[in-house]
Amino acid sequence: MLRTKLIRLTGRFCRPTSPSTQVRQSPKSRRVAWLSTAWVVLVLVALAHAVTAAPARGRVEGSVTDPSGAKVFGARVSLRDTAGLIAYQARSDDEGHFAISDVAAGRYSVFVEALGFSQSKSITVDVQPGTTESANVPLEISAISDHLVVTATRTETTTAELAGSGSVITDAELKQANQSSISEPLRSIPGLSVAQTGGRGGLTSIFARGGESDYNKVLIDGVPVNEAGGLFDFGALTPENIDRIEVMRGPRSALFGSDAVASVIQLFTRRGSTSIPEFEFSGEGGSFDYHREAGLLSGLAGWFDYSGSFAFQSTDGRFRNSDYINRTASTNLGFRLSERAGLRVTSRWTSDTLGAPGPTAVLYADPDQRQKRRDLALAATLDLKTTSHWHQTARFVYSEFNRHSFDPVAEDLTKPDVPPLPPFSFFPDSAFDLQEHQKRAGVHYQTIATLGSSNVVTAGADFEHESAVFTDDFSGRVSPTRNNLGLYLQDQAAWRERMFLTAGVRVERNTATVPSDLRSVLATLGSSSPVGDVGFGLSANPNVAFMVVARANKGGAAIGATKLKASFGTGIKGPEMHEAFSPNIFFLGNPSLNPERAISFDTGIVQEFSNRRASIELTYFENKFRDLIIFEFDPITLGPIKLPDGRLTNFINFDRASARGLELIGAAHPLLRLRLTASYTFLSSRLDQSFDPTDKEVGLPLLRRPRHSGAIEINWTEQRYDLSVSGSFVGARRDIDPVSGARFDQNGKAILNRGYAKVNAAGSYHASKSVSLFARVENLLNQDYQEVLGFPAYRLNFSAGLRISLGGGR
């Protein structure tokens, strides 16, 4: 048998769907409706329990200052209750002042987050009805900013207590770098390798710690937005209304189940915090006829907070038929139902269209291949504070993905005038029409209990129903469905603020039925099909993380805190829908596929210097990937292979791979206005086992995962202006021929994509409180490079614009 691996890097066999395609009803889809009804009933029961006569409330106000006494603008101020959960939030205004009204009586700790600062001492306030408590918070300069993160443990935990590897990108950093896409700041995260296919809007994949591009669990406000099987395209993700991005490296299937194999990336939208509505508008334009407009409205009105945004951007692109249009809308609405209960509704909608000129580095641009995409993520979350030490959350989640890729006419792309080719031509271009529609709907329940002052127990259940419709010119239409049920338990323990332990486990159950469309094709081919439920059944995944503060920080000491950490965990990823259920005779699915698996370990040290003004973090990681799903075909019939039980398919679990490496992070904040960060990743990856015993790839590095990569960023911030210079470098890495799909050249040598270095610069000038001018220059050195072989990236380009902010304050 002749084999070839399934490439999950720049596309897939049944890529995109039309908005008009409908999913057929089934008993399991009706089960989702039943669960949705159950969620509504739970909300009503919770309200009946929580809503009582509201007693008089108190108020907390104060100011946030830096070491010079200057006011800190835009700091996030959180009031945490005795269980450690965020009860109220606000932002400091232009004068560094914050105020939180309608605070229920009780004791709270004040936690402040600001870029480049840390809170050196804890502050508590006892709020009484009808009184105002003062809380003035001085901040210290810090190379590592302290944050409250949710993604690492599904609870609100400070980064100082986390043993795993994680990073946070704040809205202040996004604005300072004038970012127009989420993939750009992710390049600065160690362990992540970003590969964008061509210019704006092109398929953008992320490889974390040597894992595949579909090994990242991606969430928006708790809503899983991966397609079934882990695929996610970062090319259309923009930063409007984003409050922060949390990136946790390493497997997180113990909390998030399938797809969380190598990382979890979660985006949180902004919450309104000002009693006077705040409106912001920005517009910019630049190279390749690029322009972008965005509007944001947010505020707080008593029991109701809100934020919403809409943005539009477009460009003609660098080549023929490389234009791109993106429309994005986002909302975050919060309702305080009582002292004990709150309801939050979030949504994010994206619609974009782009030309697909193909590998213009080796062929002339395809003049008529196009792609349309439309995504939606929606959540309704009920938070219930049952007691001061017991908190419950119920969340309804829904996400939808529509893709439509088409090429009306086949052309000869080797000639400049691209004349049409005869019908059914396949090289170097072919006419096709692929449509895909996927949905995810489910209910998540979580309970958090604090035991004493240093122990937090979290448990929960997640149920999700996945459905899809695939339509293409070869196999017609197929409508698979799949159910996932996950139960998890986690314990977080601390001892004297010197030792922190997190341990958890999740049991996942995955079930599905074989679609009638696939059964018919299998019967026609003379192949049997599985009887009853399919799917990968049960899978248990643990995670343990441990950190010891070997040396505590002492004010003024040249050598500061020393932290030792280690973690171990496993991850799984279920098969993609077309791998399991495709009826296409050239890509015949296998409903009995097992999940791909990872076993991971990391250990590291964090060393702080000069009262936290500088730090170095070194982490060693090791991953083993098992049961990789590969694509096989019979060289004689060019059709599917026959398994030992007589079934026919093109997809099987077989290959093994591994990755190990080092992540080095350095940060310094030597001056109040100057911040420096740098990172370097060394990665050694290889294919350990192949279905084909003669496969020359065994022992070679994995595709598109560079051995060396890194990033550096320099920021200078003044009251009236700020400047940012960032750079990234990516070493040579293995790739594939963009036309033939070959992985070796005519001399039998592995095909390599050469390394590159990229430098960006950004700056803003604040003409007044309401008006700012900003500019961004990308690829400042005008480098000619390809992140994906055959697809040239943009050369030097720039953009400049105006931002107007009105309102805000109290």
Secondary structure as UniProt FT lines:
FT   STRAND          2..3
FT   TURN            13..14
FT   TURN            19..20
FT   HELIX           27..50
FT   STRAND          58..65
FT   TURN            67..68
FT   TURN            73..74
FT   STRAND          76..80
FT   TURN            82..83
FT   STRAND          86..91
FT   TURN            94..95
FT   STRAND          97..103
FT   STRAND          106..113
FT   TURN            115..116
FT   STRAND          117..119
FT   STRAND          123..127
FT   TURN            129..130
FT   STRAND          132..134
FT   STRAND          137..141
FT   STRAND          148..149
FT   TURN            151..153
FT   STRAND          157..158
FT   HELIX           159..161
FT   STRAND          165..170
FT   HELIX           171..176
FT   TURN            177..178
FT   HELIX           183..186
FT   TURN            187..188
FT   TURN            190..191
FT   STRAND          192..196
FT   TURN            200..201
FT   STRAND          204..208
FT   TURN            209..210
FT   TURN            213..214
FT   STRAND          216..220
FT   TURN            221..222
FT   STRAND          223..224
FT   TURN            228..229
FT   HELIX           234..236
FT   TURN            240..241
FT   STRAND          242..249
FT   HELIX           253..256
FT   TURN            258..259
FT   STRAND          263..269
FT   STRAND          278..286
FT   HELIX           287..289
FT   STRAND          290..301
FT   TURN            302..303
FT   STRAND          304..315
FT   TURN            320..321
FT   STRAND          324..336
FT   STRAND          341..355
FT   TURN            360..362
FT   STRAND          370..387
FT   TURN            388..389
FT   STRAND          390..407
FT   TURN            413..414
FT   TURN            416..417
FT   TURN            423..424
FT   STRAND          432..450
FT   TURN            452..453
FT   STRAND          455..472
FT   TURN            473..475
FT   STRAND          476..478
FT   STRAND          481..495
FT   TURN            496..498
FT   STRAND          499..512
FT   HELIX           516..524
FT   TURN            525..526
FT   STRAND          534..551
FT   TURN            555..556
FT   STRAND          559..573
FT   HELIX           577..581
FT   TURN            585..586
FT   TURN            591..592
FT   STRAND          596..609
FT   TURN            610..613
FT   STRAND          614..633
FT   TURN            635..637
FT   STRAND          641..642
FT   TURN            644..645
FT   STRAND          648..649
FT   STRAND          651..668
FT   STRAND          674..689
FT   TURN            693..694
FT   TURN            696..697
FT   TURN            703..704
FT   STRAND          708..717
FT   STRAND          721..730
FT   STRAND          733..734
FT   TURN            738..740
FT   TURN            746..747
FT   STRAND          752..753
FT   STRAND          756..766
FT   STRAND          771..778
FT   TURN            780..781
FT   TURN            789..790
FT   STRAND          797..807
//
